[in-house]
Structures are given as structure tokens and as C-alpha cells.
Amino acid sequence: MSEDCDDATVLSLLDDEYARTILTATSEKPMSATELTETYDMSPPTVYRRVESLKACDLLSEQTQYAEDGHHFAVYSANVGQFTVTIEDGEMTLDVARESEPESPADRFTRLYEDLR
């Protein structure tokens, strides 16, 4: 998890209906903000605010996709597979199990280069 994102922040995001919808939808397949807006009847500002919050906590990753017409756009994928909340000895902890590590800049460059071929 990001150093700026504590357990309370993550739990607050999980309490948010829109953030949960974005996480569950993007766990099935990468989706653009436009797809999220149209499919789940959310306003664009709502989608972008939640996406930024989820990215800040490393719960969502962003990739660039290229359209056939040469334009590009961002798609988002959930980075998490499981949340575990443990309450023990008067303390609550949150463990976030990642699906995969965030893409490194070198891997991203390679993927972008291969997409252009």
C-alpha cells in the first residue's frame, strides 16, 4: 500500500459504493473512465475522483490503450485480490493481497512498443 494511504483511508474507500463498484468492475477486465461512467451510471467527476483515490492507495493501476484510429486512452485494472481485516489485542490491521505487482517503467515501455508493431 502507498505510504500516504493508511488503513483508515482504505477502509473508507471500501465503504464508498462508487469505489467498490470501480474495484469490482475492473477486477473482471480493464475499463476506461468512459466505460465506467456509461456502464454504471456514474458521473465523470465521480469516476475520476474515485479512480484517483484508488490509484493513490495502489488499489488500481492505469495502463494506456491505443485505438485503431491512433488515439490513446487510459484503462484501469484492480490491483487487489483480497482484503483481510484482523482485530487482535485491541488493534485492527488491514492486509491487502495484490493480484500482481504494478508494472515497471521498463515493462510498460516494452508493452507499448509491442502494441505499436
Biopython code that builds the backbone (N, CA, C, O; Angstrom):
import numpy as np
from Bio.PDB.StructureBuilder import StructureBuilder

atoms = [
    (1, "MET", "N", (0.841, -1.178, 0.000)),
    (1, "MET", "CA", (0.000, 0.000, 0.000)),
    (1, "MET", "C", (0.886, 1.240, 0.000)),
    (1, "MET", "O", (2.010, 1.194, 0.499)),
    (2, "SER", "N", (0.411, 2.313, -0.535)),
    (2, "SER", "CA", (1.141, 3.564, -0.568)),
    (2, "SER", "C", (1.365, 4.076, 0.847)),
    (2, "SER", "O", (0.533, 3.872, 1.731)),
    (3, "GLU", "N", (2.507, 4.750, 1.057)),
    (3, "GLU", "CA", (2.801, 5.304, 2.374)),
    (3, "GLU", "C", (1.796, 6.380, 2.768)),
    (3, "GLU", "O", (1.557, 6.591, 3.956)),
    (4, "ASP", "N", (1.204, 7.062, 1.791)),
    (4, "ASP", "CA", (0.234, 8.120, 2.064)),
    (4, "ASP", "C", (-1.148, 7.562, 2.383)),
    (4, "ASP", "O", (-2.052, 8.317, 2.739)),
    (5, "CYS", "N", (-1.315, 6.281, 2.262)),
    (5, "CYS", "CA", (-2.633, 5.666, 2.366)),
    (5, "CYS", "C", (-2.650, 4.707, 3.557)),
    (5, "CYS", "O", (-2.122, 3.598, 3.471)),
    (6, "ASP", "N", (-3.244, 5.127, 4.648)),
    (6, "ASP", "CA", (-3.289, 4.274, 5.829)),
    (6, "ASP", "C", (-4.518, 3.358, 5.791)),
    (6, "ASP", "O", (-5.353, 3.449, 4.892)),
    (7, "ASP", "N", (-4.603, 2.483, 6.783)),
    (7, "ASP", "CA", (-5.709, 1.524, 6.837)),
    (7, "ASP", "C", (-7.065, 2.219, 6.847)),
    (7, "ASP", "O", (-8.000, 1.766, 6.187)),
    (8, "ALA", "N", (-7.175, 3.313, 7.589)),
    (8, "ALA", "CA", (-8.454, 4.031, 7.676)),
    (8, "ALA", "C", (-8.875, 4.568, 6.313)),
    (8, "ALA", "O", (-10.061, 4.556, 5.981)),
    (9, "THR", "N", (-7.916, 5.036, 5.525)),
    (9, "THR", "CA", (-8.224, 5.556, 4.190)),
    (9, "THR", "C", (-8.737, 4.439, 3.286)),
    (9, "THR", "O", (-9.712, 4.622, 2.557)),
    (10, "VAL", "N", (-8.079, 3.287, 3.336)),
    (10, "VAL", "CA", (-8.508, 2.149, 2.513)),
    (10, "VAL", "C", (-9.896, 1.683, 2.942)),
    (10, "VAL", "O", (-10.753, 1.423, 2.097)),
    (11, "LEU", "N", (-10.119, 1.578, 4.237)),
    (11, "LEU", "CA", (-11.437, 1.155, 4.720)),
    (11, "LEU", "C", (-12.512, 2.160, 4.326)),
    (11, "LEU", "O", (-13.641, 1.777, 4.020)),
    (12, "SER", "N", (-12.167, 3.436, 4.332)),
    (12, "SER", "CA", (-13.111, 4.472, 3.900)),
    (12, "SER", "C", (-13.449, 4.302, 2.420)),
    (12, "SER", "O", (-14.605, 4.452, 2.024)),
    (13, "LEU", "N", (-12.447, 3.992, 1.610)),
    (13, "LEU", "CA", (-12.699, 3.743, 0.187)),
    (13, "LEU", "C", (-13.598, 2.526, -0.003)),
    (13, "LEU", "O", (-14.496, 2.538, -0.845)),
    (14, "LEU", "N", (-13.357, 1.488, 0.773)),
    (14, "LEU", "CA", (-14.175, 0.280, 0.653)),
    (14, "LEU", "C", (-15.606, 0.510, 1.119)),
    (14, "LEU", "O", (-16.515, -0.229, 0.740)),
    (15, "ASP", "N", (-15.803, 1.527, 1.934)),
    (15, "ASP", "CA", (-17.145, 1.884, 2.391)),
    (15, "ASP", "C", (-17.905, 2.687, 1.335)),
    (15, "ASP", "O", (-19.120, 2.858, 1.431)),
    (16, "ASP", "N", (-17.176, 3.178, 0.326)),
    (16, "ASP", "CA", (-17.775, 4.010, -0.716)),
    (16, "ASP", "C", (-18.324, 3.128, -1.848)),
    (16, "ASP", "O", (-17.588, 2.346, -2.450)),
    (17, "GLU", "N", (-19.604, 3.264, -2.122)),
    (17, "GLU", "CA", (-20.272, 2.438, -3.145)),
    (17, "GLU", "C", (-19.603, 2.566, -4.514)),
    (17, "GLU", "O", (-19.417, 1.567, -5.208)),
    (18, "TYR", "N", (-19.243, 3.784, -4.902)),
    (18, "TYR", "CA", (-18.650, 4.003, -6.222)),
    (18, "TYR", "C", (-17.250, 3.387, -6.311)),
    (18, "TYR", "O", (-16.907, 2.772, -7.321)),
    (19, "ALA", "N", (-16.450, 3.550, -5.268)),
    (19, "ALA", "CA", (-15.108, 2.961, -5.270)),
    (19, "ALA", "C", (-15.194, 1.438, -5.337)),
    (19, "ALA", "O", (-14.426, 0.802, -6.059)),
    (20, "ARG", "N", (-16.127, 0.855, -4.585)),
    (20, "ARG", "CA", (-16.310, -0.605, -4.639)),
    (20, "ARG", "C", (-16.730, -1.055, -6.031)),
    (20, "ARG", "O", (-16.242, -2.066, -6.537)),
    (21, "THR", "N", (-17.634, -0.303, -6.646)),
    (21, "THR", "CA", (-18.088, -0.653, -7.997)),
    (21, "THR", "C", (-16.924, -0.628, -8.974)),
    (21, "THR", "O", (-16.781, -1.534, -9.795)),
    (22, "ILE", "N", (-16.097, 0.397, -8.891)),
    (22, "ILE", "CA", (-14.938, 0.512, -9.785)),
    (22, "ILE", "C", (-13.974, -0.645, -9.550)),
    (22, "ILE", "O", (-13.486, -1.246, -10.507)),
    (23, "LEU", "N", (-13.696, -0.963, -8.294)),
    (23, "LEU", "CA", (-12.787, -2.077, -7.995)),
    (23, "LEU", "C", (-13.322, -3.406, -8.513)),
    (23, "LEU", "O", (-12.585, -4.171, -9.136)),
    (24, "THR", "N", (-14.587, -3.682, -8.263)),
    (24, "THR", "CA", (-15.129, -4.972, -8.697)),
    (24, "THR", "C", (-15.228, -5.054, -10.218)),
    (24, "THR", "O", (-14.944, -6.100, -10.801)),
    (25, "ALA", "N", (-15.625, -3.967, -10.857)),
    (25, "ALA", "CA", (-15.737, -3.969, -12.326)),
    (25, "ALA", "C", (-14.376, -4.161, -12.981)),
    (25, "ALA", "O", (-14.246, -4.934, -13.931)),
    (26, "THR", "N", (-13.363, -3.464, -12.479)),
    (26, "THR", "CA", (-12.037, -3.542, -13.094)),
    (26, "THR", "C", (-11.267, -4.781, -12.661)),
    (26, "THR", "O", (-10.166, -5.027, -13.155)),
    (27, "SER", "N", (-11.828, -5.563, -11.749)),
    (27, "SER", "CA", (-11.196, -6.843, -11.419)),
    (27, "SER", "C", (-11.540, -7.886, -12.477)),
    (27, "SER", "O", (-10.839, -8.889, -12.616)),
    (28, "GLU", "N", (-12.621, -7.650, -13.223)),
    (28, "GLU", "CA", (-13.025, -8.569, -14.286)),
    (28, "GLU", "C", (-12.300, -8.286, -15.588)),
    (28, "GLU", "O", (-11.870, -9.207, -16.283)),
    (29, "LYS", "N", (-12.164, -6.993, -15.919)),
    (29, "LYS", "CA", (-11.467, -6.598, -17.148)),
    (29, "LYS", "C", (-11.076, -5.131, -17.019)),
    (29, "LYS", "O", (-11.744, -4.379, -16.309)),
    (30, "PRO", "N", (-10.001, -4.706, -17.695)),
    (30, "PRO", "CA", (-9.638, -3.288, -17.674)),
    (30, "PRO", "C", (-10.759, -2.455, -18.296)),
    (30, "PRO", "O", (-11.355, -2.848, -19.299)),
    (31, "MET", "N", (-11.034, -1.312, -17.696)),
    (31, "MET", "CA", (-12.104, -0.446, -18.195)),
    (31, "MET", "C", (-11.638, 1.000, -18.207)),
    (31, "MET", "O", (-10.868, 1.425, -17.345)),
    (32, "SER", "N", (-12.112, 1.747, -19.191)),
    (32, "SER", "CA", (-11.828, 3.182, -19.262)),
    (32, "SER", "C", (-12.807, 3.931, -18.367)),
    (32, "SER", "O", (-13.819, 3.379, -17.936)),
    (33, "ALA", "N", (-12.496, 5.185, -18.096)),
    (33, "ALA", "CA", (-13.406, 6.023, -17.308)),
    (33, "ALA", "C", (-14.744, 6.168, -18.025)),
    (33, "ALA", "O", (-15.796, 6.171, -17.386)),
    (34, "THR", "N", (-14.706, 6.287, -19.338)),
    (34, "THR", "CA", (-15.946, 6.405, -20.115)),
    (34, "THR", "C", (-16.797, 5.149, -19.969)),
    (34, "THR", "O", (-18.011, 5.239, -19.786)),
    (35, "GLU", "N", (-16.166, 3.976, -20.047)),
    (35, "GLU", "CA", (-16.911, 2.723, -19.874)),
    (35, "GLU", "C", (-17.527, 2.640, -18.480)),
    (35, "GLU", "O", (-18.677, 2.229, -18.329)),
    (36, "LEU", "N", (-16.769, 3.028, -17.473)),
    (36, "LEU", "CA", (-17.291, 3.004, -16.108)),
    (36, "LEU", "C", (-18.466, 3.961, -15.963)),
    (36, "LEU", "O", (-19.473, 3.634, -15.335)),
    (37, "THR", "N", (-18.326, 5.148, -16.550)),
    (37, "THR", "CA", (-19.390, 6.156, -16.484)),
    (37, "THR", "C", (-20.669, 5.643, -17.130)),
    (37, "THR", "O", (-21.751, 5.745, -16.551)),
    (38, "GLU", "N", (-20.541, 5.093, -18.327)),
    (38, "GLU", "CA", (-21.719, 4.650, -19.083)),
    (38, "GLU", "C", (-22.326, 3.363, -18.527)),
    (38, "GLU", "O", (-23.548, 3.233, -18.468)),
    (39, "THR", "N", (-21.496, 2.426, -18.126)),
    (39, "THR", "CA", (-21.986, 1.127, -17.664)),
    (39, "THR", "C", (-22.640, 1.207, -16.288)),
    (39, "THR", "O", (-23.638, 0.535, -16.029)),
    (40, "TYR", "N", (-22.077, 2.028, -15.414)),
    (40, "TYR", "CA", (-22.543, 2.043, -14.027)),
    (40, "TYR", "C", (-23.260, 3.336, -13.644)),
    (40, "TYR", "O", (-23.497, 3.588, -12.463)),
    (41, "ASP", "N", (-23.604, 4.153, -14.636)),
    (41, "ASP", "CA", (-24.393, 5.360, -14.405)),
    (41, "ASP", "C", (-23.788, 6.261, -13.326)),
    (41, "ASP", "O", (-24.475, 6.716, -12.412)),
    (42, "MET", "N", (-22.471, 6.507, -13.463)),
    (42, "MET", "CA", (-21.764, 7.424, -12.568)),
    (42, "MET", "C", (-21.379, 8.655, -13.372)),
    (42, "MET", "O", (-21.141, 8.563, -14.576)),
    (43, "SER", "N", (-21.317, 9.789, -12.722)),
    (43, "SER", "CA", (-20.880, 10.991, -13.425)),
    (43, "SER", "C", (-19.369, 10.912, -13.651)),
    (43, "SER", "O", (-18.658, 10.287, -12.864)),
    (44, "PRO", "N", (-18.876, 11.545, -14.727)),
    (44, "PRO", "CA", (-17.429, 11.534, -14.963)),
    (44, "PRO", "C", (-16.612, 12.061, -13.775)),
    (44, "PRO", "O", (-15.598, 11.452, -13.434)),
    (45, "PRO", "N", (-17.014, 13.176, -13.127)),
    (45, "PRO", "CA", (-16.221, 13.620, -11.973)),
    (45, "PRO", "C", (-16.171, 12.580, -10.847)),
    (45, "PRO", "O", (-15.142, 12.421, -10.191)),
    (46, "THR", "N", (-17.280, 11.877, -10.629)),
    (46, "THR", "CA", (-17.309, 10.833, -9.598)),
    (46, "THR", "C", (-16.322, 9.729, -9.942)),
    (46, "THR", "O", (-15.557, 9.284, -9.086)),
    (47, "VAL", "N", (-16.339, 9.288, -11.191)),
    (47, "VAL", "CA", (-15.412, 8.232, -11.619)),
    (47, "VAL", "C", (-13.974, 8.695, -11.445)),
    (47, "VAL", "O", (-13.166, 7.976, -10.858)),
    (48, "TYR", "N", (-13.636, 9.882, -11.945)),
    (48, "TYR", "CA", (-12.248, 10.348, -11.872)),
    (48, "TYR", "C", (-11.784, 10.558, -10.435)),
    (48, "TYR", "O", (-10.634, 10.254, -10.115)),
    (49, "ARG", "N", (-12.647, 11.070, -9.563)),
    (49, "ARG", "CA", (-12.255, 11.248, -8.155)),
    (49, "ARG", "C", (-11.957, 9.901, -7.508)),
    (49, "ARG", "O", (-10.946, 9.749, -6.821)),
    (50, "ARG", "N", (-12.834, 8.924, -7.726)),
    (50, "ARG", "CA", (-12.621, 7.606, -7.119)),
    (50, "ARG", "C", (-11.403, 6.916, -7.724)),
    (50, "ARG", "O", (-10.631, 6.279, -7.007)),
    (51, "VAL", "N", (-11.225, 7.038, -9.028)),
    (51, "VAL", "CA", (-10.054, 6.441, -9.679)),
    (51, "VAL", "C", (-8.777, 7.017, -9.074)),
    (51, "VAL", "O", (-7.853, 6.267, -8.759)),
    (52, "GLU", "N", (-8.713, 8.324, -8.909)),
    (52, "GLU", "CA", (-7.514, 8.949, -8.336)),
    (52, "GLU", "C", (-7.275, 8.472, -6.906)),
    (52, "GLU", "O", (-6.135, 8.199, -6.528)),
    (53, "SER", "N", (-8.329, 8.370, -6.115)),
    (53, "SER", "CA", (-8.185, 7.883, -4.737)),
    (53, "SER", "C", (-7.709, 6.435, -4.708)),
    (53, "SER", "O", (-6.831, 6.085, -3.919)),
    (54, "LEU", "N", (-8.281, 5.599, -5.560)),
    (54, "LEU", "CA", (-7.883, 4.194, -5.619)),
    (54, "LEU", "C", (-6.446, 4.039, -6.113)),
    (54, "LEU", "O", (-5.702, 3.199, -5.606)),
    (55, "LYS", "N", (-6.054, 4.842, -7.096)),
    (55, "LYS", "CA", (-4.669, 4.805, -7.584)),
    (55, "LYS", "C", (-3.704, 5.266, -6.503)),
    (55, "LYS", "O", (-2.621, 4.700, -6.359)),
    (56, "ALA", "N", (-4.083, 6.286, -5.742)),
    (56, "ALA", "CA", (-3.214, 6.808, -4.683)),
    (56, "ALA", "C", (-2.922, 5.751, -3.623)),
    (56, "ALA", "O", (-1.870, 5.782, -2.984)),
    (57, "CYS", "N", (-3.840, 4.827, -3.439)),
    (57, "CYS", "CA", (-3.658, 3.736, -2.470)),
    (57, "CYS", "C", (-3.144, 2.458, -3.128)),
    (57, "CYS", "O", (-3.117, 1.402, -2.495)),
    (58, "ASP", "N", (-2.741, 2.547, -4.383)),
    (58, "ASP", "CA", (-2.241, 1.390, -5.145)),
    (58, "ASP", "C", (-3.258, 0.257, -5.226)),
    (58, "ASP", "O", (-2.885, -0.914, -5.282)),
    (59, "LEU", "N", (-4.532, 0.604, -5.232)),
    (59, "LEU", "CA", (-5.578, -0.403, -5.377)),
    (59, "LEU", "C", (-6.014, -0.543, -6.830)),
    (59, "LEU", "O", (-6.706, -1.494, -7.193)),
    (60, "LEU", "N", (-5.605, 0.407, -7.649)),
    (60, "LEU", "CA", (-5.983, 0.449, -9.061)),
    (60, "LEU", "C", (-4.754, 0.853, -9.858)),
    (60, "LEU", "O", (-4.008, 1.740, -9.444)),
    (61, "SER", "N", (-4.541, 0.212, -10.994)),
    (61, "SER", "CA", (-3.434, 0.602, -11.867)),
    (61, "SER", "C", (-3.995, 1.165, -13.162)),
    (61, "SER", "O", (-5.125, 0.873, -13.552)),
    (62, "GLU", "N", (-3.191, 1.968, -13.810)),
    (62, "GLU", "CA", (-3.588, 2.623, -15.059)),
    (62, "GLU", "C", (-2.659, 2.171, -16.172)),
    (62, "GLU", "O", (-1.438, 2.160, -16.013)),
    (63, "GLN", "N", (-3.250, 1.797, -17.300)),
    (63, "GLN", "CA", (-2.479, 1.453, -18.492)),
    (63, "GLN", "C", (-3.001, 2.293, -19.647)),
    (63, "GLN", "O", (-4.129, 2.786, -19.616)),
    (64, "THR", "N", (-2.172, 2.446, -20.655)),
    (64, "THR", "CA", (-2.585, 3.172, -21.849)),
    (64, "THR", "C", (-2.959, 2.169, -22.927)),
    (64, "THR", "O", (-2.218, 1.223, -23.195)),
    (65, "GLN", "N", (-4.110, 2.383, -23.541)),
    (65, "GLN", "CA", (-4.540, 1.558, -24.672)),
    (65, "GLN", "C", (-4.619, 2.445, -25.902)),
    (65, "GLN", "O", (-4.917, 3.636, -25.815)),
    (66, "TYR", "N", (-4.348, 1.839, -27.041)),
    (66, "TYR", "CA", (-4.391, 2.576, -28.296)),
    (66, "TYR", "C", (-5.571, 2.107, -29.132)),
    (66, "TYR", "O", (-5.803, 0.909, -29.296)),
    (67, "ALA", "N", (-6.307, 3.073, -29.653)),
    (67, "ALA", "CA", (-7.437, 2.770, -30.533)),
    (67, "ALA", "C", (-6.916, 2.592, -31.954)),
    (67, "ALA", "O", (-5.802, 3.013, -32.269)),
    (68, "GLU", "N", (-7.714, 1.976, -32.801)),
    (68, "GLU", "CA", (-7.305, 1.751, -34.188)),
    (68, "GLU", "C", (-7.053, 3.052, -34.930)),
    (68, "GLU", "O", (-6.261, 3.082, -35.872)),
    (69, "ASP", "N", (-7.714, 4.130, -34.519)),
    (69, "ASP", "CA", (-7.525, 5.420, -35.189)),
    (69, "ASP", "C", (-6.268, 6.148, -34.716)),
    (69, "ASP", "O", (-6.004, 7.267, -35.155)),
    (70, "GLY", "N", (-5.488, 5.526, -33.821)),
    (70, "GLY", "CA", (-4.240, 6.119, -33.364)),
    (70, "GLY", "C", (-4.353, 6.877, -32.056)),
    (70, "GLY", "O", (-3.335, 7.202, -31.445)),
    (71, "HIS", "N", (-5.550, 7.161, -31.619)),
    (71, "HIS", "CA", (-5.724, 7.845, -30.342)),
    (71, "HIS", "C", (-5.445, 6.873, -29.198)),
    (71, "HIS", "O", (-5.508, 5.655, -29.366)),
    (72, "HIS", "N", (-5.140, 7.433, -28.046)),
    (72, "HIS", "CA", (-4.894, 6.589, -26.881)),
    (72, "HIS", "C", (-5.771, 7.051, -25.715)),
    (72, "HIS", "O", (-6.222, 8.196, -25.669)),
    (73, "PHE", "N", (-5.996, 6.142, -24.787)),
    (73, "PHE", "CA", (-6.812, 6.438, -23.620)),
    (73, "PHE", "C", (-6.385, 5.522, -22.481)),
    (73, "PHE", "O", (-5.766, 4.480, -22.701)),
    (74, "ALA", "N", (-6.723, 5.925, -21.270)),
    (74, "ALA", "CA", (-6.357, 5.153, -20.083)),
    (74, "ALA", "C", (-7.424, 4.113, -19.776)),
    (74, "ALA", "O", (-8.621, 4.364, -19.917)),
    (75, "VAL", "N", (-6.966, 2.946, -19.357)),
    (75, "VAL", "CA", (-7.857, 1.928, -18.815)),
    (75, "VAL", "C", (-7.331, 1.569, -17.423)),
    (75, "VAL", "O", (-6.141, 1.703, -17.138)),
    (76, "TYR", "N", (-8.227, 1.121, -16.585)),
    (76, "TYR", "CA", (-7.897, 0.866, -15.191)),
    (76, "TYR", "C", (-8.168, -0.587, -14.843)),
    (76, "TYR", "O", (-9.131, -1.189, -15.318)),
    (77, "SER", "N", (-7.293, -1.140, -13.998)),
    (77, "SER", "CA", (-7.422, -2.525, -13.538)),
    (77, "SER", "C", (-7.223, -2.564, -12.030)),
    (77, "SER", "O", (-6.354, -1.879, -11.489)),
    (78, "ALA", "N", (-8.030, -3.365, -11.364)),
    (78, "ALA", "CA", (-7.869, -3.549, -9.920)),
    (78, "ALA", "C", (-6.556, -4.275, -9.655)),
    (78, "ALA", "O", (-6.200, -5.215, -10.365)),
    (79, "ASN", "N", (-5.841, -3.831, -8.628)),
    (79, "ASN", "CA", (-4.570, -4.441, -8.232)),
    (79, "ASN", "C", (-4.727, -5.404, -7.071)),
    (79, "ASN", "O", (-3.732, -5.950, -6.595)),
    (80, "VAL", "N", (-5.932, -5.625, -6.606)),
    (80, "VAL", "CA", (-6.126, -6.382, -5.371)),
    (80, "VAL", "C", (-6.954, -7.634, -5.613)),
    (80, "VAL", "O", (-7.802, -7.691, -6.503)),
    (81, "GLY", "N", (-6.677, -8.624, -4.795)),
    (81, "GLY", "CA", (-7.450, -9.844, -4.866)),
    (81, "GLY", "C", (-8.193, -10.122, -3.579)),
    (81, "GLY", "O", (-9.222, -10.798, -3.574)),
    (82, "GLN", "N", (-7.656, -9.585, -2.468)),
    (82, "GLN", "CA", (-8.275, -9.882, -1.184)),
    (82, "GLN", "C", (-7.893, -8.827, -0.160)),
    (82, "GLN", "O", (-6.757, -8.356, -0.121)),
    (83, "PHE", "N", (-8.870, -8.465, 0.669)),
    (83, "PHE", "CA", (-8.646, -7.601, 1.824)),
    (83, "PHE", "C", (-8.899, -8.443, 3.070)),
    (83, "PHE", "O", (-9.894, -9.163, 3.142)),
    (84, "THR", "N", (-8.003, -8.354, 4.048)),
    (84, "THR", "CA", (-8.195, -9.071, 5.299)),
    (84, "THR", "C", (-8.071, -8.088, 6.452)),
    (84, "THR", "O", (-7.039, -7.434, 6.607)),
    (85, "VAL", "N", (-9.114, -7.982, 7.254)),
    (85, "VAL", "CA", (-9.096, -7.131, 8.445)),
    (85, "VAL", "C", (-8.936, -8.049, 9.647)),
    (85, "VAL", "O", (-9.700, -8.999, 9.823)),
    (86, "THR", "N", (-7.938, -7.756, 10.472)),
    (86, "THR", "CA", (-7.680, -8.548, 11.666)),
    (86, "THR", "C", (-7.805, -7.655, 12.892)),
    (86, "THR", "O", (-7.225, -6.571, 12.949)),
    (87, "ILE", "N", (-8.564, -8.121, 13.861)),
    (87, "ILE", "CA", (-8.676, -7.413, 15.134)),
    (87, "ILE", "C", (-8.122, -8.343, 16.203)),
    (87, "ILE", "O", (-8.650, -9.427, 16.450)),
    (88, "GLU", "N", (-7.030, -7.880, 16.836)),
    (88, "GLU", "CA", (-6.361, -8.722, 17.816)),
    (88, "GLU", "C", (-5.670, -7.838, 18.843)),
    (88, "GLU", "O", (-5.014, -6.857, 18.492)),
    (89, "ASP", "N", (-5.822, -8.188, 20.099)),
    (89, "ASP", "CA", (-5.188, -7.459, 21.202)),
    (89, "ASP", "C", (-5.472, -5.962, 21.146)),
    (89, "ASP", "O", (-4.589, -5.142, 21.396)),
    (90, "GLY", "N", (-6.706, -5.619, 20.818)),
    (90, "GLY", "CA", (-7.097, -4.211, 20.802)),
    (90, "GLY", "C", (-6.595, -3.428, 19.608)),
    (90, "GLY", "O", (-6.719, -2.203, 19.583)),
    (91, "GLU", "N", (-6.036, -4.097, 18.623)),
    (91, "GLU", "CA", (-5.514, -3.445, 17.421)),
    (91, "GLU", "C", (-6.220, -3.995, 16.188)),
    (91, "GLU", "O", (-6.537, -5.182, 16.114)),
    (92, "MET", "N", (-6.456, -3.120, 15.230)),
    (92, "MET", "CA", (-7.030, -3.548, 13.961)),
    (92, "MET", "C", (-5.995, -3.320, 12.868)),
    (92, "MET", "O", (-5.410, -2.242, 12.770)),
    (93, "THR", "N", (-5.774, -4.341, 12.048)),
    (93, "THR", "CA", (-4.850, -4.208, 10.924)),
    (93, "THR", "C", (-5.551, -4.637, 9.644)),
    (93, "THR", "O", (-6.475, -5.451, 9.658)),
    (94, "LEU", "N", (-5.094, -4.077, 8.561)),
    (94, "LEU", "CA", (-5.639, -4.385, 7.245)),
    (94, "LEU", "C", (-4.515, -4.915, 6.374)),
    (94, "LEU", "O", (-3.457, -4.295, 6.264)),
    (95, "ASP", "N", (-4.747, -6.054, 5.760)),
    (95, "ASP", "CA", (-3.773, -6.622, 4.833)),
    (95, "ASP", "C", (-4.406, -6.644, 3.447)),
    (95, "ASP", "O", (-5.529, -7.118, 3.271)),
    (96, "VAL", "N", (-3.677, -6.129, 2.475)),
    (96, "VAL", "CA", (-4.165, -6.087, 1.096)),
    (96, "VAL", "C", (-3.318, -7.045, 0.273)),
    (96, "VAL", "O", (-2.111, -6.850, 0.130)),
    (97, "ALA", "N", (-3.951, -8.082, -0.270)),
    (97, "ALA", "CA", (-3.253, -9.046, -1.126)),
    (97, "ALA", "C", (-3.337, -8.553, -2.566)),
    (97, "ALA", "O", (-4.427, -8.407, -3.119)),
    (98, "ARG", "N", (-2.207, -8.305, -3.151)),
    (98, "ARG", "CA", (-2.139, -7.795, -4.517)),
    (98, "ARG", "C", (-2.295, -8.928, -5.523)),
    (98, "ARG", "O", (-1.826, -10.044, -5.298)),
    (99, "GLU", "N", (-2.956, -8.629, -6.627)),
    (99, "GLU", "CA", (-3.070, -9.582, -7.735)),
    (99, "GLU", "C", (-1.735, -9.697, -8.450)),
    (99, "GLU", "O", (-1.299, -10.792, -8.807)),
    (100, "SER", "N", (-1.097, -8.563, -8.652)),
    (100, "SER", "CA", (0.203, -8.541, -9.310)),
    (100, "SER", "C", (0.893, -7.248, -8.921)),
    (100, "SER", "O", (0.263, -6.289, -8.476)),
    (101, "GLU", "N", (2.180, -7.252, -9.097)),
    (101, "GLU", "CA", (2.938, -6.045, -8.809)),
    (101, "GLU", "C", (2.651, -4.994, -9.874)),
    (101, "GLU", "O", (2.392, -5.337, -11.027)),
    (102, "PRO", "N", (2.694, -3.707, -9.496)),
    (102, "PRO", "CA", (2.499, -2.666, -10.507)),
    (102, "PRO", "C", (3.548, -2.786, -11.615)),
    (102, "PRO", "O", (4.685, -3.190, -11.371)),
    (103, "GLU", "N", (3.155, -2.438, -12.802)),
    (103, "GLU", "CA", (4.022, -2.543, -13.967)),
    (103, "GLU", "C", (5.200, -1.579, -13.850)),
    (103, "GLU", "O", (5.016, -0.399, -13.551)),
    (104, "SER", "N", (6.415, -2.090, -14.090)),
    (104, "SER", "CA", (7.601, -1.237, -14.036)),
    (104, "SER", "C", (7.664, -0.381, -15.297)),
    (104, "SER", "O", (7.057, -0.726, -16.311)),
    (105, "PRO", "N", (8.397, 0.737, -15.241)),
    (105, "PRO", "CA", (8.521, 1.568, -16.445)),
    (105, "PRO", "C", (9.105, 0.798, -17.634)),
    (105, "PRO", "O", (8.682, 1.011, -18.771)),
    (106, "ALA", "N", (10.066, -0.089, -17.386)),
    (106, "ALA", "CA", (10.665, -0.867, -18.477)),
    (106, "ALA", "C", (9.638, -1.816, -19.096)),
    (106, "ALA", "O", (9.561, -1.947, -20.318)),
    (107, "ASP", "N", (8.853, -2.474, -18.245)),
    (107, "ASP", "CA", (7.811, -3.373, -18.757)),
    (107, "ASP", "C", (6.754, -2.597, -19.530)),
    (107, "ASP", "O", (6.257, -3.056, -20.559)),
    (108, "ARG", "N", (6.420, -1.421, -19.024)),
    (108, "ARG", "CA", (5.415, -0.596, -19.701)),
    (108, "ARG", "C", (5.913, -0.170, -21.082)),
    (108, "ARG", "O", (5.159, -0.212, -22.054)),
    (109, "PHE", "N", (7.189, 0.241, -21.172)),
    (109, "PHE", "CA", (7.767, 0.642, -22.450)),
    (109, "PHE", "C", (7.734, -0.528, -23.432)),
    (109, "PHE", "O", (7.359, -0.362, -24.592)),
    (110, "THR", "N", (8.126, -1.704, -22.963)),
    (110, "THR", "CA", (8.122, -2.894, -23.818)),
    (110, "THR", "C", (6.717, -3.191, -24.318)),
    (110, "THR", "O", (6.521, -3.467, -25.502)),
    (111, "ARG", "N", (5.734, -3.135, -23.416)),
    (111, "ARG", "CA", (4.350, -3.407, -23.807)),
    (111, "ARG", "C", (3.865, -2.376, -24.823)),
    (111, "ARG", "O", (3.214, -2.734, -25.805)),
    (112, "LEU", "N", (4.176, -1.100, -24.594)),
    (112, "LEU", "CA", (3.755, -0.052, -25.525)),
    (112, "LEU", "C", (4.408, -0.238, -26.891)),
    (112, "LEU", "O", (3.757, -0.065, -27.921)),
    (113, "TYR", "N", (5.691, -0.590, -26.900)),
    (113, "TYR", "CA", (6.410, -0.806, -28.151)),
    (113, "TYR", "C", (5.799, -1.972, -28.924)),
    (113, "TYR", "O", (5.595, -1.888, -30.135)),
    (114, "GLU", "N", (5.511, -3.057, -28.212)),
    (114, "GLU", "CA", (4.928, -4.226, -28.872)),
    (114, "GLU", "C", (3.526, -3.935, -29.392)),
    (114, "GLU", "O", (3.124, -4.485, -30.417)),
    (115, "ASP", "N", (2.775, -3.076, -28.700)),
    (115, "ASP", "CA", (1.434, -2.700, -29.163)),
    (115, "ASP", "C", (1.488, -1.889, -30.457)),
    (115, "ASP", "O", (0.542, -1.913, -31.244)),
    (116, "LEU", "N", (2.577, -1.182, -30.675)),
    (116, "LEU", "CA", (2.711, -0.355, -31.876)),
    (116, "LEU", "C", (3.045, -1.177, -33.110)),
    (116, "LEU", "O", (2.767, -0.750, -34.230)),
    (117, "ARG", "N", (3.637, -2.353, -32.921)),
    (117, "ARG", "CA", (4.040, -3.176, -34.066)),
    (117, "ARG", "C", (2.875, -3.807, -34.736)),
    (117, "ARG", "O", (3.045, -4.530, -35.718)),
]
sb = StructureBuilder()
sb.init_structure("model")
sb.init_model(0)
sb.init_chain("A")
sb.init_seg("    ")
for serial, (resi, resn, name, xyz) in enumerate(atoms, 1):
    if name == "N":
        sb.init_residue(resn, " ", resi, " ")
    sb.init_atom(name, np.array(xyz, "f"), 0.0, 1.0, " ", f" {name:<3s}", serial, name[0])
structure = sb.get_structure()
